[in-house]
Amino acid sequence: MSHRDDHFIIRPTSVDYIVDRPPKPTGDLTELRAIHCHLFQDLHDRAGQVRTVDIRKNVEGAGFFLPSGMIERASAFAAGELHADNTLRGLDRAHFIDRPTNAPVPGFRS
């Protein structure tokens, strides 16, 4: 496991492998889990598995990440949004950058 200043480092070869040999494009949580598994398999045992506990960064005042019980629902919502937006293909740069951050997840307030 590689780390520096309490932050994990992903090996460049892991990223290259994903680019050269991507997982089957399912456009859903299955694909995201496959990517996560490959990128983080050397860093922790649960790489590619859906979280079952709520977590947050270890800094004062940090909020929690998406509640674990909402991961499947949120990923299905995000997949639907991406599909409706033609997986962001053809968007101009400003909309491409802005679009993923402006899709609220139903039932979740940050």
N, C-alpha and C positions, 0 to 999 in steps of 0.2 A: 504494500500500500504506500503510495506517495502522498506526502503532505508538506505544507509550508505555512507557517503562521496560522494554524488551525483551519486552513482551507485545503480541500482536496484538489489534486491536479489530475486532469484527464490526460492520458498519454496521447500524443498526436497520432500514433498508429491506430488507436481506437477510432478516432474521428475518420482517418483515411479509410479504414475498413468499412465503416458505415457508408461513406460516399461511394466506394468502389463496389460494395456488396450490400446494398440496402435490404432491409427486411421486406417481406411481401407487403405491397401497399394496400392495406385494408382501410386506411383512413379513419381508424378508430383507436380505442384504447389498446387493442392488441398490438397494433403497429408501434404505438408510443412506448408500450412496455418492452417490446423487442429492442427498440433503440436505447432505452434507458438501461436495459440489462447489459447490452454490449458496452456502452460507455462507462458504466459504473461497476462492472463485475469484479474488477480488481480492488475496488474500494470498500464494498460492503456486501454481505451475504444476501441481502434482500433486494439487490438490484433487479429491476424488472417486475417486482411484485407491487401490488397496490397496498399503500399504507393502511394500517388498521388502527393507528393512534394519531392524535393531533399533535403537531409539532410547530415550533417557531424558532427563529434565530436566537442564539444565545447572547443577545445584547439587551441592555436595559430598554424597556418600553416597546420591544418588538411585538407585533401582533402575530397571531397564528396564521399559518398557511391555510389553504382551503381545508375545511374539516374533512377528515378521512371518510366519513359517511357520505360525503357528497362527490367524491372523486368520479365514480362511474357516471352519475347524473351529469356532472359538469363536463366530462369528456364527451359524452353523447351530445350535449348541447353545442360544445365547441366544434365537433365534427359536423353537425348539421349546419352551423354558421359557415364553416369553411366550404362545405359543399354548395351552399346557397350563393357563396361568393366565388364560385369556380376555383376553389382552393387558392384564392388571391391572385390568380393568373390574370394578366391584362390590366391590373390596377396601376395607376400612376404611383410614383415613389411616395408622395405624401400620404395617399390613402393606404398604400401597402404597409407603411410604417405605423400609421395611426389605427388601422382597422382592428388588429388583434387585441389592442388594449382597451377598446371601447365596446366590447361585447359583454354586458353584464350576465352573470350566471343567475338564472331564476332561483329565488329563495336564499341567496347568499349576499350578505352585506359585509364589506371589508371594514 
